[in-house]
């Protein structure tokens, strides 16, 4: 089987007004995020890509669109690649949740894999939809692939590939506009670059 390369990106920066739980709130890119997306488009413009996939949330769609223009491709939008749903916590600051729901905030830190906010998802639940779609993308697409996801989604995929338990999910950094490079050959994945600003 010929090796394929998968470029797994996080979308560009957002205007978040402090440290907040964003989840699936459909925010656009900030000016910095647009600058990052345009930079990614230039950085990746020389690469041969077969398809571009993205979460259907606006910040991922926008990032993918800048890159896709350089390759004459139309991004394929995947609701399954949306960021983890944080339910009733979405839009609220960390400080607010810590103050109003101290026990829940502590419990989330103790069991990040299984804890879910009211009307939200746990990382385990999120991983089930994300990894099904990830496997489908890899299986159905020949050639090199680009995927624009989110911090939580990308960490789930990387944990899966690296054989890391989800309880260690935040050991992996995923900065705005970062690039992860993954090779796939003979039904095996290999992480070649993690949380990069440019192609090594």
N, C-alpha and C positions, 0 to 999 in steps of 0.2 A: 504494500500500500504506500502510495506517495505521501510524503509528509505534508501536512497543511499547517499553516500558521494562523493562530487566532489572536487578534489584537483586542483585548478587553479594556475598555476605557471607562473612566468615570466622567460624567458631564462636567461642564464648567461651573464656576462659582455662582452663588445666589445672593440676593439681598435678604439676609435673615434677621437683622436687627437683634443681635445677641444670640446666645446659645439656646436654641429651641429644638423641640421635637418636630421635625418637618414631615417625615413619613410620606404620605401620598398627596399632600397639598400640592396643587399644580402650579408651582411658581416658575416664572421665566428666568432665564439667565440674567445676571447683573451685567453692567458694562464690563467689569473684569472678566465675567464668564464668557461674554461674547469675544473678548480679546483672546481668552484661552482657547475657545473653540476654533477661531480663525488660525491661531498658532498650530493647533493640532492638524487642521486641514493642510497647512503648508508642510508640516513635519511628515505627514503620511502621504503626501500627494504622489510620490514616486513609487509607491507600493502597488503591486498587482493584487487587487481585491475582487473577489467574485460577487460577494453580497455584503450588505451592511444591515445589521439588525439593531433595533433600539427599543427600550422601554417607550411606551406611548405617553409618558408624562412629558410636559412641555420642555423641561430643561434638557432631557435626553434627546427629544426630537430635534430641538434647535441645534444641539451639538452635532448630532448625526447629519443634519442637513448641510452644514458648512463643509463637512468632510465629503459627503456624497457628491456635491457639485464637482469636485475635482476628479471624480471617477465616473461621471455620467451614470450614476446609479441613483435609484430611489430607495430610501431606507424602508425596511420592512418593520412595521411597528408591532410589538409584542406586549400585550397587557400583562402577561405572565412575568415579565421582567421589571414590573413596577417595584419601587422601593417597598420595604416592609410597611404594612399598615399599622399605625400607632393609635388608631381609634380616637377616643376622647382626649388623648394627650396631644394630638396634633395641633401645632400652632402655639402651644404653651411652653413657657421657658422651663429650663431645668430647675431653676430656683423655685419657681411656682409649684411644680410638681413635688419637689422635695419638701416644701413647706406644707402643702395641703394634703399630700398622700405619703407621709414619711415611711410607713411600713411597706407600701407598694414599691416605693423607690428603692428601698433596701432589698426587697425580695427580687426585684429585677436584677440588681447587681449580683445577688447570690445565685440566681438561676436564669441567666440570660437566654439559655436554650429554650426553656419551657414557659417562661413568664410572658403573658400577653396583657396589655392594658385593656380597659373596658372597650369592647367593640373593635379591638385590634387583633393583630396576629402575634404569635411567638416566632422566634427565629426558626424553630423547627417547622412550624406550619408554612412559613414563607419559603423555606428551603425546598419543600415538597413541590410547590408550583414552579419555582425557579429552575430546579435541577431537571425536571421533566422537559421544560422548554430548552434548556441548555443541551441536553442529550439529543433532542430532536434537531436543533440547529446544526450540531456537529455531524450527525448522521446523514442529514439530507443535503448538505452543502459541500460541493466539491471546490477545491481551491482555497485560497486564503479568505478569512472571514474577519470582519470587524463588528464588535458588539459594544454598544454604548449603554452602560447600566448605571447603577447607583452604588454608594459606599457599602450599604448592607448587602445588596445583591451580589456585587463583585466579591465581597468577603466570603459569602456563602459558596460561590463557585470555587474560589481559591482554596477554602478549607476542604472542600470535597476532593479536589485534585491532589492536595498535599496530604490527605489522610488525617487532617486535624479535626478534633472534636469542635462542635460549634461553641462550646464554652470558652474556647480560646479565640473567638472571632475577632475581638478587638486587639489582638496581638498583631494584626495585619493592618498597616496603614493604607488608606486610599484617599489621597489628596484630590481636590478639585482638578479636573483636567489631566489626571494621571493616565499612564499607559502601562498595561501588563501584557506581556508577550508569552503565549502558550503554544507549544508545538504538540501536534497530534499525529502519531504514526503507530501502526500495528496495534491499534486499540489502546494505546497508552498515551497519557498526557505528560508533558514536562514543562514546568514553569521556567522560562528562560530569562524573564525580567519582571520586576515587581515594583509598582508605584513609581515609574520613571516619568521624567518630564520630556524626554526625547528618546529616539530609537538608539539603543546602544550600538 
